[in-house]
Amino acid sequence: MPLSSSSVDQRIPEALSTSRGKPAGVSDGNWIQTMPGKGWNTILRFYNPLESFFDKSWRPSEIELVN
């Protein structure tokens, strides 16, 4: 049975901050500490993905710089 949009987990944050130090006003759950000169990778984990994931008609959007 396909999931409706109302049953999708709504805890996913709209924006994540990545920086050396935690910016003011950003909750711990929306901040990822990075180290200068070190690289990092983004990994997405899906639970019960919809058919569009498997047939590749859906893909995540690009990571965008937010000032």
C-alpha positions as a printed Julia matrix, in Angstrom:
67×3 Matrix{Float64}:
  0.0    0.0     0.0
  1.58   3.33   -1.03
  2.2    5.96    1.61
  0.19   9.15    1.47
  1.96  12.45    1.91
  0.35  12.76    5.34
  2.03   9.55    6.51
  5.58  10.59    5.54
  7.85  11.32    8.49
  7.68  15.08    9.03
 10.73  15.21   11.36
 13.16  15.77    8.48
 14.54  19.31    8.82
 14.11  21.75    5.97
 17.67  23.04    6.24
 20.89  21.69    7.7
 23.84  23.85    8.68
 27.36  22.59    8.16
 30.15  24.59    9.8
 33.08  24.36   12.19
 31.1   25.87   15.05
 27.36  25.75   15.71
 25.67  28.9    14.37
 23.45  30.89   16.74
 19.8   29.98   16.46
 20.4   26.57   14.86
 19.26  23.54   16.85
 21.65  20.64   17.49
 19.6   18.41   15.19
 20.06  20.77   12.23
 23.83  21.28   12.58
 26.63  19.05   11.28
 30.14  19.94   12.45
 32.73  20.03    9.68
 36.49  20.39    9.92
 38.45  22.86    7.75
 40.47  21.1     5.07
 38.53  17.84    5.45
 35.94  16.56    2.99
 32.52  15.13    3.82
 29.89  13.04    2.07
 26.11  13.11    2.14
 24.36   9.79    2.68
 20.59   9.4     2.48
 18.81   6.51    4.15
 15.34   5.54    2.96
 12.76   3.5     4.83
  9.94   2.04    2.74
 10.79   4.01   -0.42
  8.07   4.54   -3.01
  8.15   3.04   -6.51
  9.52   6.34   -7.88
 12.76   5.65   -5.99
 13.19   2.28   -7.7
 12.22   3.39  -11.2
 14.47   6.46  -10.75
 11.72   8.96  -11.59
 12.49  10.68   -8.25
 15.83  12.01   -7.11
 16.82  14.27   -4.24
 17.42  17.93   -5.02
 20.92  19.35   -5.11
 22.51  20.71   -1.94
 22.11  24.5    -1.94
 24.17  27.16   -0.21
 21.97  29.19    2.15
 23.29  32.45    3.57
